[in-house]
Amino acid sequence: MQAFELLLPLALILLLSKLMGLGAHKCGMPAVIGMLLAGILVGLLRYIPWAPLQKAFFGDEVKLVLDVMSKIGVVLIMFSTGLGTDLKKLKATGVASVVITSLGVVVPMGLGTLAAYCFFPHASVLSLLFYGAILTATSVSVTVAVLKELGKLDSKVGTSIVAAAVLDDVIGIIVLSVITGFSSGAGDGGGWDWFRPNPLLVTIKIVVFFIVAIALGVGLRKLFDLMERKAPHNRRVPIISLAACFVYAYCAEKFFGVADITGAYIAGILLGGTLSETPYVESKVDTMGYLFFSPIFFASIGMDLSFEGITLPFLAFGLVYVVCALLGKLLGCGLGAKLCKFKWSESLRVGLGMMVRAEVVLICTDRGVSAGLVDPAIYPFVFLIILLSSVLTPILLKWSYKREEKPASRPENPPEWGEN
């Protein structure tokens, strides 16, 4: 295959991703939805019976290269997410964010696992757990935009949602790492066959990865502090950051059996936070990622979206799975807020705010499909989760605040006639 043969599919993917992403953003939805729709539109070309067109967009070599580019896009997304994860925000709400996040992870994961078990009782435990782990992801970008519009981002509810979302990402990645670690040596049978690999050895490898990653991260931060003082905002900073990201991602999967996206995310956290160069690095990574690699990832999922593997039982499971995704966060995070003595209305808002899903849930799903633990037929339902949560959350959040403000429109003690 000649290099120029990639130019046409890349041009169409990037153009449609940008146009559809802008359209989704104007409708108040994440740009991810537009990129997925762009991929679906490109995927429709496979139904045009013209051999040159099929080879140009769906040939084996083209598909292989696009797949490699999409994997790089995933790594960059997780690295950027890590850079934007400020663990110091957790201090804003203290125990509340921990409780909200804990229940916001346990409840949806439990519901997702239970739903998978009810429909696929003979599946491996790892597979069932992965279906649950997918639902732990949260993306509060839509929620933050709504709260900003309402002037409530700095309120008790707003700070709790932002802090809980930070911790939610960290816990979700740890859960994914553990499941991925065990899946690397799992047996093919159902039931508890996954336990045949030495569980102690797998656990030790995962723990050692985090210890080594953090220890090296301390040295990296000192290096970045030195570069900040000598050459602030120099191009070498984002270049070295990307190199560190790729090394972390490679070593995580190659030597520790941990997902490469986990390595990228941890690298982002270690290079984020208090470093003054972090916003500069994050802007460069976002530019490169969302300019080229990330749209290819989201579009490739849309291109591969198929309804062929959806049987009637799987359709029933998929619909139940969508309900579990929405109610899991609503009930889990809402209950966590209530346990922390939030008002009922505030607890409802926290649950609604944490309900949104976006790119991370797609990345987790893609990881499960690649590992052979999740049926690819789940993609349409994950897309439905992103769509519904992105549409319902702004509507319901605004409704909850309007409903509260109505009684307050009339003053309790109107001034007497003649008072100034």
C-alpha beads as a LAMMPS data file, in Angstrom:
LAMMPS data file: protein, C-alpha beads

420 atoms
419 bonds

1 atom types
1 bond types

-500.0 500.0 xlo xhi
-500.0 500.0 ylo yhi
-500.0 500.0 zlo zhi

Masses

1 110.0

Atoms # bond

1 1 1 0.000 0.000 0.000
2 1 1 1.255 3.455 -0.915
3 1 1 1.136 6.235 1.678
4 1 1 -1.039 8.454 -0.512
5 1 1 -3.811 5.830 -0.401
6 1 1 -4.492 6.812 3.218
7 1 1 -5.017 10.474 2.411
8 1 1 -8.588 10.196 1.080
9 1 1 -10.087 8.252 4.030
10 1 1 -8.185 10.467 6.488
11 1 1 -9.454 13.628 4.807
12 1 1 -13.076 12.463 4.894
13 1 1 -12.845 11.250 8.496
14 1 1 -11.293 14.497 9.746
15 1 1 -13.663 16.737 7.777
16 1 1 -16.838 14.920 8.828
17 1 1 -15.612 14.583 12.430
18 1 1 -15.071 18.336 12.668
19 1 1 -18.397 19.253 11.069
20 1 1 -20.417 16.725 13.063
21 1 1 -18.521 17.579 16.253
22 1 1 -19.386 21.260 15.848
23 1 1 -23.008 20.346 15.213
24 1 1 -23.161 18.211 18.352
25 1 1 -21.533 20.974 20.402
26 1 1 -24.088 23.533 19.196
27 1 1 -26.845 21.135 20.275
28 1 1 -25.356 21.050 23.785
29 1 1 -23.892 17.547 23.431
30 1 1 -20.270 16.336 23.589
31 1 1 -18.306 16.543 20.345
32 1 1 -17.691 12.803 20.787
33 1 1 -21.252 12.122 19.610
34 1 1 -20.621 14.052 16.412
35 1 1 -17.393 12.135 15.789
36 1 1 -19.201 8.829 16.267
37 1 1 -21.892 9.926 13.825
38 1 1 -19.165 10.898 11.374
39 1 1 -17.776 7.380 11.615
40 1 1 -21.226 5.917 11.025
41 1 1 -21.632 8.046 7.885
42 1 1 -18.249 6.897 6.584
43 1 1 -19.218 3.314 7.442
44 1 1 -22.279 3.583 5.207
45 1 1 -19.928 3.731 2.223
46 1 1 -19.393 -0.018 2.598
47 1 1 -22.867 -0.531 1.135
48 1 1 -21.856 1.113 -2.159
49 1 1 -20.840 -1.776 -4.457
50 1 1 -17.822 -0.139 -6.074
51 1 1 -14.520 -2.027 -5.653
52 1 1 -12.131 0.999 -5.680
53 1 1 -14.212 2.702 -2.990
54 1 1 -14.263 -0.424 -0.821
55 1 1 -10.504 -0.817 -1.120
56 1 1 -9.865 2.866 -0.370
57 1 1 -11.884 2.902 2.867
58 1 1 -12.213 -0.694 4.046
59 1 1 -9.173 -2.524 2.678
60 1 1 -7.235 -4.638 5.186
61 1 1 -4.115 -2.471 5.046
62 1 1 -6.090 0.767 5.412
63 1 1 -8.019 -0.681 8.339
64 1 1 -4.772 -1.793 10.013
65 1 1 -3.196 1.663 9.775
66 1 1 -6.361 3.405 10.988
67 1 1 -6.523 0.977 13.904
68 1 1 -2.944 1.819 14.931
69 1 1 -3.689 5.541 14.704
70 1 1 -6.858 5.105 16.765
71 1 1 -4.895 3.313 19.504
72 1 1 -2.466 6.238 19.648
73 1 1 -5.516 8.504 19.914
74 1 1 -6.755 6.526 22.936
75 1 1 -3.390 6.860 24.675
76 1 1 -3.347 10.622 24.032
77 1 1 -6.904 11.039 25.352
78 1 1 -6.046 9.246 28.588
79 1 1 -2.805 11.205 28.948
80 1 1 -4.717 14.462 28.517
81 1 1 -7.319 13.282 31.024
82 1 1 -4.554 12.581 33.518
83 1 1 -2.989 16.005 32.956
84 1 1 -6.354 17.592 33.738
85 1 1 -6.844 15.536 36.912
86 1 1 -6.008 17.736 39.876
87 1 1 -6.108 15.582 43.000
88 1 1 -6.001 18.710 45.170
89 1 1 -9.590 19.429 44.200
90 1 1 -10.616 16.562 46.469
91 1 1 -9.829 18.779 49.458
92 1 1 -12.721 21.052 48.490
93 1 1 -15.318 18.515 49.638
94 1 1 -13.221 16.104 51.690
95 1 1 -15.061 12.969 52.770
96 1 1 -18.150 13.810 50.685
97 1 1 -16.373 13.308 47.366
98 1 1 -14.972 9.963 48.543
99 1 1 -18.383 8.682 49.631
100 1 1 -20.138 9.958 46.495
101 1 1 -17.517 8.433 44.205
102 1 1 -17.340 5.119 46.061
103 1 1 -21.071 4.509 45.764
104 1 1 -21.005 5.995 42.260
105 1 1 -18.573 3.236 41.272
106 1 1 -19.946 0.319 43.296
107 1 1 -23.638 0.714 42.398
108 1 1 -23.352 0.996 38.574
109 1 1 -20.649 -1.675 38.481
110 1 1 -22.825 -3.977 40.578
111 1 1 -25.893 -3.339 38.413
112 1 1 -23.934 -3.845 35.183
113 1 1 -22.374 -7.068 36.445
114 1 1 -25.733 -8.352 37.691
115 1 1 -27.448 -7.544 34.392
116 1 1 -24.701 -9.370 32.467
117 1 1 -24.985 -12.386 34.782
118 1 1 -28.776 -12.548 34.366
119 1 1 -28.459 -12.692 30.571
120 1 1 -25.119 -14.535 30.282
121 1 1 -24.910 -16.834 33.336
122 1 1 -22.196 -18.996 31.763
123 1 1 -19.826 -16.131 30.961
124 1 1 -16.531 -15.874 32.841
125 1 1 -16.423 -13.799 35.978
126 1 1 -13.916 -11.469 34.333
127 1 1 -16.301 -10.847 31.455
128 1 1 -19.184 -10.103 33.809
129 1 1 -17.028 -7.744 35.870
130 1 1 -15.857 -5.922 32.758
131 1 1 -19.439 -5.204 31.712
132 1 1 -19.868 -3.650 35.153
133 1 1 -16.546 -1.779 35.047
134 1 1 -17.532 -0.033 31.819
135 1 1 -20.384 1.702 33.650
136 1 1 -18.094 3.225 36.308
137 1 1 -16.833 5.904 33.895
138 1 1 -18.066 9.489 34.252
139 1 1 -17.616 12.594 32.106
140 1 1 -18.888 15.813 33.654
141 1 1 -18.022 18.216 30.826
142 1 1 -21.710 18.629 29.944
143 1 1 -22.615 19.026 33.622
144 1 1 -19.920 21.660 34.175
145 1 1 -21.193 23.652 31.189
146 1 1 -24.754 23.582 32.564
147 1 1 -23.676 24.556 36.083
148 1 1 -21.595 27.419 34.658
149 1 1 -24.604 28.646 32.713
150 1 1 -26.735 28.544 35.872
151 1 1 -24.009 30.151 37.998
152 1 1 -23.890 27.099 40.266
153 1 1 -20.442 25.678 39.486
154 1 1 -18.941 27.023 42.730
155 1 1 -21.888 25.849 44.808
156 1 1 -21.825 22.881 47.178
157 1 1 -23.285 20.658 44.455
158 1 1 -20.878 21.927 41.778
159 1 1 -17.691 21.478 43.802
160 1 1 -18.844 18.032 44.950
161 1 1 -19.493 16.876 41.385
162 1 1 -16.133 18.135 40.084
163 1 1 -14.178 16.610 43.000
164 1 1 -16.076 13.315 42.777
165 1 1 -15.436 13.130 39.031
166 1 1 -11.690 13.444 39.648
167 1 1 -11.703 10.545 42.113
168 1 1 -14.105 8.595 39.892
169 1 1 -11.546 8.576 37.063
170 1 1 -8.795 7.358 39.383
171 1 1 -10.869 4.530 40.894
172 1 1 -12.264 3.528 37.503
173 1 1 -8.770 3.217 36.033
174 1 1 -7.615 1.131 39.008
175 1 1 -10.595 -1.225 38.594
176 1 1 -9.875 -1.529 34.877
177 1 1 -6.202 -2.224 35.616
178 1 1 -7.007 -5.035 38.026
179 1 1 -9.450 -6.743 35.636
180 1 1 -7.062 -6.335 32.706
181 1 1 -4.219 -7.718 34.809
182 1 1 -6.137 -10.902 35.581
183 1 1 -7.414 -11.252 32.015
184 1 1 -3.857 -11.450 30.642
185 1 1 -3.540 -14.994 31.949
186 1 1 -7.144 -16.077 32.173
187 1 1 -8.357 -19.464 31.050
188 1 1 -10.887 -19.986 28.296
189 1 1 -13.526 -21.629 30.411
190 1 1 -16.351 -20.027 32.313
191 1 1 -17.016 -19.733 36.004
192 1 1 -13.939 -19.198 38.126
193 1 1 -11.406 -20.394 35.531
194 1 1 -9.956 -16.874 35.525
195 1 1 -8.586 -17.613 39.005
196 1 1 -6.139 -20.216 37.660
197 1 1 -3.429 -17.598 37.133
198 1 1 -1.619 -16.955 40.388
199 1 1 -3.743 -14.175 41.922
200 1 1 -0.943 -13.172 44.265
201 1 1 1.494 -12.743 41.370
202 1 1 -1.000 -10.660 39.358
203 1 1 -1.723 -8.454 42.362
204 1 1 1.990 -7.985 43.066
205 1 1 2.632 -6.977 39.439
206 1 1 -0.131 -4.365 39.580
207 1 1 1.083 -2.966 42.916
208 1 1 4.705 -2.903 41.713
209 1 1 3.622 -1.015 38.582
210 1 1 2.035 1.776 40.616
211 1 1 5.045 1.934 42.971
212 1 1 7.552 2.108 40.108
213 1 1 5.367 4.574 38.161
214 1 1 5.078 6.935 41.123
215 1 1 8.787 6.642 42.011
216 1 1 9.821 7.508 38.447
217 1 1 7.196 10.237 38.434
218 1 1 8.951 12.010 41.305
219 1 1 12.114 12.173 39.188
220 1 1 10.129 13.355 36.172
221 1 1 8.574 16.181 38.157
222 1 1 12.020 17.334 39.313
223 1 1 13.188 17.286 35.691
224 1 1 10.197 19.359 34.644
225 1 1 10.752 21.816 37.489
226 1 1 14.294 22.292 36.203
227 1 1 13.112 22.809 32.608
228 1 1 10.470 25.285 33.777
229 1 1 13.110 27.429 35.421
230 1 1 15.617 27.290 32.550
231 1 1 13.344 27.340 29.504
232 1 1 9.669 27.961 30.261
233 1 1 7.156 27.159 27.518
234 1 1 9.808 25.517 25.373
235 1 1 8.766 22.876 22.841
236 1 1 11.016 20.322 24.486
237 1 1 8.599 20.198 27.441
238 1 1 5.580 18.724 25.581
239 1 1 7.909 16.513 23.496
240 1 1 9.492 14.966 26.597
241 1 1 6.022 14.719 28.152
242 1 1 4.755 12.697 25.184
243 1 1 7.841 10.478 25.323
244 1 1 7.145 9.820 29.018
245 1 1 3.503 9.065 28.215
246 1 1 4.399 6.505 25.542
247 1 1 7.071 4.859 27.744
248 1 1 4.615 4.554 30.636
249 1 1 1.925 3.129 28.349
250 1 1 4.329 0.623 26.776
251 1 1 5.876 -0.575 30.035
252 1 1 2.497 -0.867 31.759
253 1 1 1.222 -3.382 29.203
254 1 1 4.505 -5.080 28.264
255 1 1 6.042 -5.710 31.671
256 1 1 3.215 -5.446 34.218
257 1 1 0.140 -6.717 32.373
258 1 1 -1.648 -3.420 33.063
259 1 1 -3.591 -1.644 30.299
260 1 1 -1.550 0.812 28.246
261 1 1 -4.222 3.459 28.812
262 1 1 -3.581 3.118 32.549
263 1 1 0.088 3.884 32.020
264 1 1 -0.789 6.939 29.936
265 1 1 -3.293 8.153 32.544
266 1 1 -0.837 7.744 35.425
267 1 1 1.832 9.607 33.432
268 1 1 -0.658 12.441 32.977
269 1 1 -1.451 12.606 36.689
270 1 1 2.246 12.627 37.613
271 1 1 2.987 15.453 35.171
272 1 1 -0.171 17.383 36.033
273 1 1 -1.384 19.170 39.130
274 1 1 0.992 21.779 40.519
275 1 1 3.514 21.992 37.669
276 1 1 3.337 25.437 36.069
277 1 1 4.020 23.904 32.648
278 1 1 1.016 21.545 32.859
279 1 1 -1.485 23.856 31.066
280 1 1 1.050 24.416 28.273
281 1 1 1.689 20.680 27.862
282 1 1 -2.030 19.899 28.064
283 1 1 -2.856 22.429 25.349
284 1 1 -0.238 20.947 23.009
285 1 1 -1.375 17.376 23.671
286 1 1 -5.033 18.317 23.154
287 1 1 -4.168 20.092 19.914
288 1 1 -2.342 17.091 18.519
289 1 1 -4.812 14.538 19.861
290 1 1 -8.093 16.174 18.919
291 1 1 -6.695 17.578 15.685
292 1 1 -5.779 14.191 14.246
293 1 1 -5.577 11.003 16.310
294 1 1 -8.654 11.211 18.552
295 1 1 -11.178 11.815 15.718
296 1 1 -9.790 8.719 14.017
297 1 1 -10.451 6.660 17.159
298 1 1 -14.047 7.816 17.587
299 1 1 -14.776 7.629 13.874
300 1 1 -13.312 4.115 13.658
301 1 1 -15.762 2.970 16.330
302 1 1 -18.608 4.502 14.348
303 1 1 -17.333 2.867 11.149
304 1 1 -17.287 -0.553 12.843
305 1 1 -20.696 -0.058 14.449
306 1 1 -22.820 -3.015 13.433
307 1 1 -26.203 -4.401 14.422
308 1 1 -25.555 -7.841 12.946
309 1 1 -24.586 -9.479 16.256
310 1 1 -27.644 -8.179 18.117
311 1 1 -30.041 -11.039 18.766
312 1 1 -33.352 -10.608 20.555
313 1 1 -31.876 -11.687 23.937
314 1 1 -28.912 -9.339 23.447
315 1 1 -31.285 -6.503 22.544
316 1 1 -33.100 -7.068 25.843
317 1 1 -29.775 -7.115 27.676
318 1 1 -28.615 -3.940 25.918
319 1 1 -31.717 -2.001 26.923
320 1 1 -31.423 -3.198 30.526
321 1 1 -27.731 -2.279 30.421
322 1 1 -28.573 1.282 29.346
323 1 1 -31.030 1.628 32.232
324 1 1 -28.419 0.275 34.670
325 1 1 -25.917 2.834 33.374
326 1 1 -28.251 5.776 33.931
327 1 1 -29.786 4.662 37.221
328 1 1 -26.480 3.358 38.596
329 1 1 -24.859 6.788 38.766
330 1 1 -28.088 8.556 39.696
331 1 1 -28.808 6.252 42.625
332 1 1 -25.219 5.606 43.692
333 1 1 -23.961 9.197 43.675
334 1 1 -27.298 10.545 44.889
335 1 1 -27.296 8.149 47.836
336 1 1 -23.675 9.048 48.596
337 1 1 -24.583 12.730 48.702
338 1 1 -27.563 12.045 50.966
339 1 1 -25.370 10.055 53.369
340 1 1 -23.154 13.153 53.561
341 1 1 -26.195 15.157 54.736
342 1 1 -26.985 16.889 51.450
343 1 1 -30.590 17.954 50.923
344 1 1 -32.788 15.713 48.780
345 1 1 -32.728 18.268 45.962
346 1 1 -28.923 18.571 46.181
347 1 1 -28.516 14.780 46.219
348 1 1 -30.657 14.525 43.090
349 1 1 -28.489 17.095 41.325
350 1 1 -25.281 15.304 42.278
351 1 1 -26.688 12.057 40.901
352 1 1 -27.816 13.743 37.688
353 1 1 -24.496 15.537 37.273
354 1 1 -22.485 12.319 37.568
355 1 1 -24.718 10.440 35.119
356 1 1 -23.072 11.753 31.920
357 1 1 -20.744 9.474 29.934
358 1 1 -18.463 10.344 27.015
359 1 1 -15.060 9.285 25.707
360 1 1 -13.838 7.238 28.694
361 1 1 -16.756 4.794 28.513
362 1 1 -15.926 4.205 24.835
363 1 1 -12.268 3.628 25.664
364 1 1 -13.181 1.116 28.399
365 1 1 -15.558 -0.668 26.011
366 1 1 -12.912 -0.791 23.299
367 1 1 -10.465 -2.265 25.798
368 1 1 -12.958 -4.958 26.788
369 1 1 -13.691 -5.852 23.169
370 1 1 -9.969 -6.033 22.367
371 1 1 -9.421 -8.356 25.343
372 1 1 -12.242 -10.626 24.194
373 1 1 -14.214 -10.011 27.396
374 1 1 -17.002 -7.870 25.905
375 1 1 -19.215 -8.585 22.899
376 1 1 -18.720 -5.965 20.128
377 1 1 -22.518 -5.862 19.810
378 1 1 -22.523 -3.713 22.975
379 1 1 -21.205 -0.682 21.051
380 1 1 -24.627 0.598 19.875
381 1 1 -25.906 0.497 23.451
382 1 1 -22.838 2.314 24.794
383 1 1 -23.454 4.948 22.127
384 1 1 -27.067 5.141 23.350
385 1 1 -25.824 5.620 26.931
386 1 1 -23.675 8.576 25.844
387 1 1 -26.504 10.090 23.813
388 1 1 -29.236 9.736 26.452
389 1 1 -27.091 10.876 29.381
390 1 1 -25.836 13.897 27.425
391 1 1 -29.388 14.920 26.494
392 1 1 -31.190 14.122 29.752
393 1 1 -28.669 15.587 32.218
394 1 1 -28.856 19.253 31.078
395 1 1 -32.649 19.123 30.823
396 1 1 -33.164 17.559 34.255
397 1 1 -30.531 19.713 35.981
398 1 1 -32.075 22.936 34.688
399 1 1 -35.530 21.668 35.641
400 1 1 -34.394 20.949 39.208
401 1 1 -33.087 24.494 39.680
402 1 1 -36.102 26.180 38.052
403 1 1 -38.397 24.124 40.255
404 1 1 -36.541 25.369 43.347
405 1 1 -36.459 29.031 42.306
406 1 1 -40.195 29.417 41.670
407 1 1 -41.339 29.674 45.340
408 1 1 -38.549 32.178 46.026
409 1 1 -39.800 34.657 43.424
410 1 1 -42.147 36.298 45.936
411 1 1 -40.662 38.059 49.017
412 1 1 -41.772 36.651 52.371
413 1 1 -42.112 40.093 54.053
414 1 1 -43.109 42.764 51.537
415 1 1 -42.223 46.288 52.607
416 1 1 -44.918 48.488 54.106
417 1 1 -46.304 51.365 52.026
418 1 1 -44.107 54.390 52.306
419 1 1 -40.903 52.472 53.187
420 1 1 -37.750 53.244 51.174

Bonds

1 1 1 2
2 1 2 3
3 1 3 4
4 1 4 5
5 1 5 6
6 1 6 7
7 1 7 8
8 1 8 9
9 1 9 10
10 1 10 11
11 1 11 12
12 1 12 13
13 1 13 14
14 1 14 15
15 1 15 16
16 1 16 17
17 1 17 18
18 1 18 19
19 1 19 20
20 1 20 21
21 1 21 22
22 1 22 23
23 1 23 24
24 1 24 25
25 1 25 26
26 1 26 27
27 1 27 28
28 1 28 29
29 1 29 30
30 1 30 31
31 1 31 32
32 1 32 33
33 1 33 34
34 1 34 35
35 1 35 36
36 1 36 37
37 1 37 38
38 1 38 39
39 1 39 40
40 1 40 41
41 1 41 42
42 1 42 43
43 1 43 44
44 1 44 45
45 1 45 46
46 1 46 47
47 1 47 48
48 1 48 49
49 1 49 50
50 1 50 51
51 1 51 52
52 1 52 53
53 1 53 54
54 1 54 55
55 1 55 56
56 1 56 57
57 1 57 58
58 1 58 59
59 1 59 60
60 1 60 61
61 1 61 62
62 1 62 63
63 1 63 64
64 1 64 65
65 1 65 66
66 1 66 67
67 1 67 68
68 1 68 69
69 1 69 70
70 1 70 71
71 1 71 72
72 1 72 73
73 1 73 74
74 1 74 75
75 1 75 76
76 1 76 77
77 1 77 78
78 1 78 79
79 1 79 80
80 1 80 81
81 1 81 82
82 1 82 83
83 1 83 84
84 1 84 85
85 1 85 86
86 1 86 87
87 1 87 88
88 1 88 89
89 1 89 90
90 1 90 91
91 1 91 92
92 1 92 93
93 1 93 94
94 1 94 95
95 1 95 96
96 1 96 97
97 1 97 98
98 1 98 99
99 1 99 100
100 1 100 101
101 1 101 102
102 1 102 103
103 1 103 104
104 1 104 105
105 1 105 106
106 1 106 107
107 1 107 108
108 1 108 109
109 1 109 110
110 1 110 111
111 1 111 112
112 1 112 113
113 1 113 114
114 1 114 115
115 1 115 116
116 1 116 117
117 1 117 118
118 1 118 119
119 1 119 120
120 1 120 121
121 1 121 122
122 1 122 123
123 1 123 124
124 1 124 125
125 1 125 126
126 1 126 127
127 1 127 128
128 1 128 129
129 1 129 130
130 1 130 131
131 1 131 132
132 1 132 133
133 1 133 134
134 1 134 135
135 1 135 136
136 1 136 137
137 1 137 138
138 1 138 139
139 1 139 140
140 1 140 141
141 1 141 142
142 1 142 143
143 1 143 144
144 1 144 145
145 1 145 146
146 1 146 147
147 1 147 148
148 1 148 149
149 1 149 150
150 1 150 151
151 1 151 152
152 1 152 153
153 1 153 154
154 1 154 155
155 1 155 156
156 1 156 157
157 1 157 158
158 1 158 159
159 1 159 160
160 1 160 161
161 1 161 162
162 1 162 163
163 1 163 164
164 1 164 165
165 1 165 166
166 1 166 167
167 1 167 168
168 1 168 169
169 1 169 170
170 1 170 171
171 1 171 172
172 1 172 173
173 1 173 174
174 1 174 175
175 1 175 176
176 1 176 177
177 1 177 178
178 1 178 179
179 1 179 180
180 1 180 181
181 1 181 182
182 1 182 183
183 1 183 184
184 1 184 185
185 1 185 186
186 1 186 187
187 1 187 188
188 1 188 189
189 1 189 190
190 1 190 191
191 1 191 192
192 1 192 193
193 1 193 194
194 1 194 195
195 1 195 196
196 1 196 197
197 1 197 198
198 1 198 199
199 1 199 200
200 1 200 201
201 1 201 202
202 1 202 203
203 1 203 204
204 1 204 205
205 1 205 206
206 1 206 207
207 1 207 208
208 1 208 209
209 1 209 210
210 1 210 211
211 1 211 212
212 1 212 213
213 1 213 214
214 1 214 215
215 1 215 216
216 1 216 217
217 1 217 218
218 1 218 219
219 1 219 220
220 1 220 221
221 1 221 222
222 1 222 223
223 1 223 224
224 1 224 225
225 1 225 226
226 1 226 227
227 1 227 228
228 1 228 229
229 1 229 230
230 1 230 231
231 1 231 232
232 1 232 233
233 1 233 234
234 1 234 235
235 1 235 236
236 1 236 237
237 1 237 238
238 1 238 239
239 1 239 240
240 1 240 241
241 1 241 242
242 1 242 243
243 1 243 244
244 1 244 245
245 1 245 246
246 1 246 247
247 1 247 248
248 1 248 249
249 1 249 250
250 1 250 251
251 1 251 252
252 1 252 253
253 1 253 254
254 1 254 255
255 1 255 256
256 1 256 257
257 1 257 258
258 1 258 259
259 1 259 260
260 1 260 261
261 1 261 262
262 1 262 263
263 1 263 264
264 1 264 265
265 1 265 266
266 1 266 267
267 1 267 268
268 1 268 269
269 1 269 270
270 1 270 271
271 1 271 272
272 1 272 273
273 1 273 274
274 1 274 275
275 1 275 276
276 1 276 277
277 1 277 278
278 1 278 279
279 1 279 280
280 1 280 281
281 1 281 282
282 1 282 283
283 1 283 284
284 1 284 285
285 1 285 286
286 1 286 287
287 1 287 288
288 1 288 289
289 1 289 290
290 1 290 291
291 1 291 292
292 1 292 293
293 1 293 294
294 1 294 295
295 1 295 296
296 1 296 297
297 1 297 298
298 1 298 299
299 1 299 300
300 1 300 301
301 1 301 302
302 1 302 303
303 1 303 304
304 1 304 305
305 1 305 306
306 1 306 307
307 1 307 308
308 1 308 309
309 1 309 310
310 1 310 311
311 1 311 312
312 1 312 313
313 1 313 314
314 1 314 315
315 1 315 316
316 1 316 317
317 1 317 318
318 1 318 319
319 1 319 320
320 1 320 321
321 1 321 322
322 1 322 323
323 1 323 324
324 1 324 325
325 1 325 326
326 1 326 327
327 1 327 328
328 1 328 329
329 1 329 330
330 1 330 331
331 1 331 332
332 1 332 333
333 1 333 334
334 1 334 335
335 1 335 336
336 1 336 337
337 1 337 338
338 1 338 339
339 1 339 340
340 1 340 341
341 1 341 342
342 1 342 343
343 1 343 344
344 1 344 345
345 1 345 346
346 1 346 347
347 1 347 348
348 1 348 349
349 1 349 350
350 1 350 351
351 1 351 352
352 1 352 353
353 1 353 354
354 1 354 355
355 1 355 356
356 1 356 357
357 1 357 358
358 1 358 359
359 1 359 360
360 1 360 361
361 1 361 362
362 1 362 363
363 1 363 364
364 1 364 365
365 1 365 366
366 1 366 367
367 1 367 368
368 1 368 369
369 1 369 370
370 1 370 371
371 1 371 372
372 1 372 373
373 1 373 374
374 1 374 375
375 1 375 376
376 1 376 377
377 1 377 378
378 1 378 379
379 1 379 380
380 1 380 381
381 1 381 382
382 1 382 383
383 1 383 384
384 1 384 385
385 1 385 386
386 1 386 387
387 1 387 388
388 1 388 389
389 1 389 390
390 1 390 391
391 1 391 392
392 1 392 393
393 1 393 394
394 1 394 395
395 1 395 396
396 1 396 397
397 1 397 398
398 1 398 399
399 1 399 400
400 1 400 401
401 1 401 402
402 1 402 403
403 1 403 404
404 1 404 405
405 1 405 406
406 1 406 407
407 1 407 408
408 1 408 409
409 1 409 410
410 1 410 411
411 1 411 412
412 1 412 413
413 1 413 414
414 1 414 415
415 1 415 416
416 1 416 417
417 1 417 418
418 1 418 419
419 1 419 420
